[in-house]
Amino acid sequence: MKRIAPFLTALAVLTASALQAEDVEVSGLTFTKPEGWKNEKPSSQMRKAQFSVGEGDKAGEVVFFYFGQGGAGGVDANVKRWYGQFKGGAEKGKSEKAKAAGVPVTYVTTEGTYLSGPPRGPKVEKADYALLGAIVESKEGAIFIKFTGPKATVEGATEAFKKMVGAAK
């Protein structure tokens, strides 16, 4: 039994580490990555965490942004900004209010031709794309979670996305 104890301790530590790798902590809230989504290294310092959803050219990305208390403007300004990243995005856009972890959440959707690229840089048009976003108004500042990708990928992962946001702790 004495030989097994160190092995069991090591196994417990590895298991705990693996489980923690599935969680993303942003602005005092913890989100658990849905099964099948892949952690990615954030592609810029503005991104606090990043997941890929799907494979190859059908893959979408989920990005967590956090700019501190009052950073990046209010909810309405960001909803408008996200709609503006799609041709005709405001006409097809919808938003709805909910709660997660006891704080307000605004879910945002739109679809069409996505104008991908940095805010002030060149854009690449991606047809038949969709956006599913959540603006979580945490006590430490808003968390912006933006899921963009092919429309079928986003639609197929909508339930998992909303479950992830709704179960934040």
Residue pairs with C-beta under 8 A, 6 or more apart in sequence:
21 39
22 32
22 33
23 30
23 31
23 32
23 33
24 30
24 31
24 32
24 33
24 48
24 49
24 64
25 31
26 48
26 49
26 64
26 66
26 143
27 66
27 136
27 138
27 140
27 141
27 142
27 143
28 138
28 139
28 140
29 101
29 136
29 138
29 143
29 168
29 169
30 168
30 169
31 49
31 64
31 145
31 164
31 165
31 167
31 168
32 164
32 167
33 39
33 51
33 164
34 157
34 160
34 161
34 163
34 164
35 160
36 53
37 51
37 52
37 53
37 62
37 157
37 160
38 51
38 52
38 53
39 49
39 50
39 51
40 50
40 51
40 52
40 61
41 50
42 48
42 49
42 50
42 63
43 50
46 65
46 67
47 63
47 64
47 65
48 64
48 65
48 66
49 63
49 64
50 61
50 62
50 63
50 64
51 61
51 62
52 59
52 60
52 61
52 62
53 59
53 60
53 61
53 62
53 147
53 149
53 153
53 157
54 60
54 149
54 150
54 153
54 157
57 150
58 149
58 150
58 152
58 153
59 149
59 153
60 147
60 148
60 149
60 150
60 153
60 154
60 157
61 147
61 148
61 149
62 145
62 146
62 147
62 161
63 145
63 146
63 147
64 143
64 144
64 145
65 72
65 143
65 144
65 145
65 146
66 141
66 142
66 143
66 144
67 141
67 142
68 140
68 141
69 140
69 141
70 141
71 141
71 142
72 78
72 142
72 144
73 81
74 142
75 106
75 135
75 137
75 142
78 135
78 142
78 144
79 93
79 95
79 106
79 108
79 133
79 135
80 90
82 89
82 93
82 108
82 110
82 131
82 133
82 146
83 89
83 90
83 93
83 108
83 110
84 90
85 114
85 115
85 116
85 131
86 92
86 93
86 110
86 111
86 112
86 113
86 114
86 115
86 129
86 131
87 112
87 113
87 115
87 125
88 112
88 113
89 110
89 112
89 131
90 110
92 110
92 111
92 112
93 108
93 109
93 110
94 108
94 109
94 110
95 106
95 107
95 108
95 109
96 106
96 107
97 104
97 105
97 106
97 107
98 104
98 105
98 106
98 107
98 166
99 105
100 134
100 136
100 165
100 166
100 167
100 168
101 136
101 138
101 168
101 169
103 136
103 137
103 138
103 139
104 136
104 137
105 134
105 135
105 136
105 137
105 165
105 166
106 134
106 135
106 137
107 132
107 133
107 134
107 162
107 165
108 131
108 132
108 133
108 134
108 135
109 130
109 131
109 132
109 133
110 130
110 131
111 128
111 129
111 130
111 131
111 151
111 154
112 127
112 128
112 129
113 125
113 126
113 127
113 128
113 129
114 125
114 126
114 129
114 131
114 148
115 123
115 124
115 125
116 123
116 124
116 125
116 126
116 148
117 123
117 124
128 150
128 151
129 148
129 149
129 150
129 151
129 154
130 148
130 149
130 150
130 151
130 154
130 155
131 146
131 147
131 148
131 154
132 147
132 154
132 157
132 158
132 161
133 144
133 145
133 146
133 147
134 143
134 144
134 145
134 161
134 162
134 165
135 142
135 143
135 144
135 145
136 142
136 143
136 145
136 165
136 168
145 161
145 165
147 154
147 157
147 161
148 154
